[in-house]
Amino acid sequence: MRLQWDPQKYNTGFTHIDKQHHEMFEGVNGLILFLKQSTPKEDEKNIEKILEMLNFLGEYAQQHFRDEEIIFEEYDHPMKDVNKEEHRLFLEKYVHYQKKLQEKMDQGRLTRGVLIQIHIFLQSWLVKHILKVDVSLRECAVHIKEDEYEEVLPEGVFARFLSFFKRDTTAQAAS
């Protein structure tokens, strides 16, 4: 199922954090799009793409977590330790899935099941974490000026990420 961004539900009040969350939604949606559009045979051809995509997502998440933790610290938010611990657990589980995927690929047994497990984990964790922890930042956001926090990552950072999921229509037309 595709994630739908709902500002009323997911916004924290910190524009750059909200933009990052929104882009992560798009990244997770990109993974499900990739799974829907490709066949198991195509998955084998796209191993490098899949690995690069997951590495990119991991790097993006780590940068986002740092940005978010800075805000929790600056405001001495009561959930700052919970937030850090959830980020740590996410990265631990993420590394577990990366290793599992790599093992399957090394054995020549890449299955869609592993990719689907990764998608379910990412989608579920992201929504739960934002609703349970991140939206609590709203109480701090009422104290900031509009331009106090600059956007940490450039707009459209997920353009590269999402490009992994676009089908090559010229190659398809030629077949």
C-alpha positions in Angstrom: 0.0 0.0 0.0 1.2 3.5 -0.9 1.9 5.9 1.9 -0.1 9.2 1.7 1.5 12.3 3.2 -1.0 14.1 5.4 0.5 17.4 6.8 -2.2 17.6 9.5 -1.2 14.1 10.7 2.6 14.1 10.2 4.0 17.6 10.4 6.3 18.4 13.3 6.4 22.2 12.7 10.0 22.1 11.7 10.0 22.6 7.9 13.2 20.8 7.0 12.3 17.7 9.2 8.8 17.6 7.6 10.3 17.8 4.1 12.7 15.0 5.0 9.8 12.9 6.3 7.8 13.6 3.2 10.8 12.5 1.0 11.2 9.3 3.0 7.5 8.6 2.3 8.3 9.0 -1.4 11.3 6.8 -1.1 9.3 4.0 0.6 6.6 4.5 -2.1 9.4 4.2 -4.7 10.3 0.8 -3.3 6.8 -0.5 -3.6 6.6 0.9 -7.1 9.8 -0.9 -8.0 8.3 -4.2 -6.6 5.1 -3.7 -8.5 6.7 -2.9 -11.8 9.5 -5.4 -11.9 9.3 -9.2 -12.2 11.5 -11.6 -10.2 13.6 -12.1 -13.3 14.2 -8.3 -13.6 15.1 -8.3 -9.9 18.1 -10.4 -10.7 19.2 -7.9 -13.3 18.7 -5.0 -10.9 20.7 -6.3 -8.0 23.2 -3.4 -8.1 20.3 -0.9 -8.3 18.6 -2.5 -5.3 21.8 -2.4 -3.2 22.5 1.2 -4.2 18.9 2.2 -3.4 19.0 0.6 0.0 22.5 2.1 0.8 21.2 5.5 -0.2 18.1 5.1 2.0 20.3 4.2 4.9 22.6 7.2 4.4 19.6 9.5 4.1 18.0 8.1 7.3 21.2 8.6 9.2 21.5 12.2 8.2 17.8 12.8 9.0 18.2 11.1 12.4 21.2 13.5 13.2 19.1 16.5 12.1 16.2 15.4 14.2 18.2 14.5 17.3 19.8 18.0 17.2 16.4 19.6 17.6 15.3 17.2 20.3 18.6 18.1 22.2 18.3 21.9 21.6 14.8 21.9 23.1 15.7 19.4 25.8 12.6 17.5 24.7 11.4 14.9 27.2 11.4 12.3 24.4 14.9 12.9 23.2 16.3 9.6 24.7 13.3 7.6 23.3 13.9 9.2 19.9 17.6 8.3 20.0 16.9 4.8 21.1 14.3 4.2 18.3 16.8 5.5 15.8 19.4 3.1 17.1 17.0 0.2 16.9 15.9 1.2 13.4 19.5 1.3 12.1 20.2 -2.1 13.8 17.3 -3.7 12.1 18.1 -2.0 8.8 21.6 -3.4 8.9 20.1 -6.9 9.6 17.9 -6.6 6.5 20.8 -5.4 4.4 22.9 -8.4 5.5 20.0 -10.7 4.8 19.6 -9.3 1.4 23.4 -9.5 0.7 23.4 -13.2 1.9 20.5 -14.1 -0.5 22.2 -12.3 -3.4 25.6 -14.0 -2.6 23.8 -17.4 -2.7 22.0 -16.5 -5.9 18.7 -16.8 -4.1 17.4 -13.2 -4.1 13.7 -13.4 -3.4 11.0 -10.8 -3.6 10.1 -11.9 -0.1 13.2 -10.2 1.4 12.4 -7.0 -0.5 8.8 -7.1 0.6 9.9 -7.6 4.2 12.2 -4.6 3.9 9.4 -2.5 2.5 6.9 -3.5 5.2 9.5 -2.8 7.9 10.4 0.7 6.5 6.8 1.7 6.0 5.6 0.5 9.3 8.5 1.9 11.3 8.4 5.3 9.6 4.7 5.9 10.2 4.7 4.7 13.8 7.8 6.6 14.7 6.6 9.9 13.2 3.2 9.6 15.0 4.5 8.3 18.3 7.6 10.5 18.7 8.3 13.1 16.0 5.0 14.9 16.1 5.7 15.7 19.8 8.1 18.3 18.4 5.1 20.5 17.6 5.1 21.9 21.1 8.7 23.2 20.4 7.9 24.5 17.0 5.6 27.2 18.3 8.8 28.9 19.7 10.8 29.1 16.5 11.0 31.8 13.8 10.1 30.7 10.3 13.7 30.8 9.0 15.5 29.7 12.2 16.2 26.2 10.8 17.7 26.0 7.3 16.9 23.1 5.2 19.8 20.6 5.8 19.5 18.7 2.6 18.8 20.1 -0.9 15.3 20.0 -2.3 14.7 16.9 -4.4 17.4 14.8 -2.7 15.1 11.8 -3.5 15.1 12.5 -7.2 18.2 10.2 -7.5 16.6 7.7 -5.2 13.3 7.6 -7.1 15.1 7.4 -10.5 15.9 3.8 -9.5 12.3 3.0 -9.8 11.5 4.5 -13.2 11.1 2.0 -16.0 13.2 2.5 -19.1 10.4 3.0 -21.5 12.8 3.2 -24.5 14.1 -0.3 -23.7 10.6 -1.6 -23.3 9.4 -0.1 -26.6 12.3 -1.8 -28.4 11.4 -5.2 -27.0 
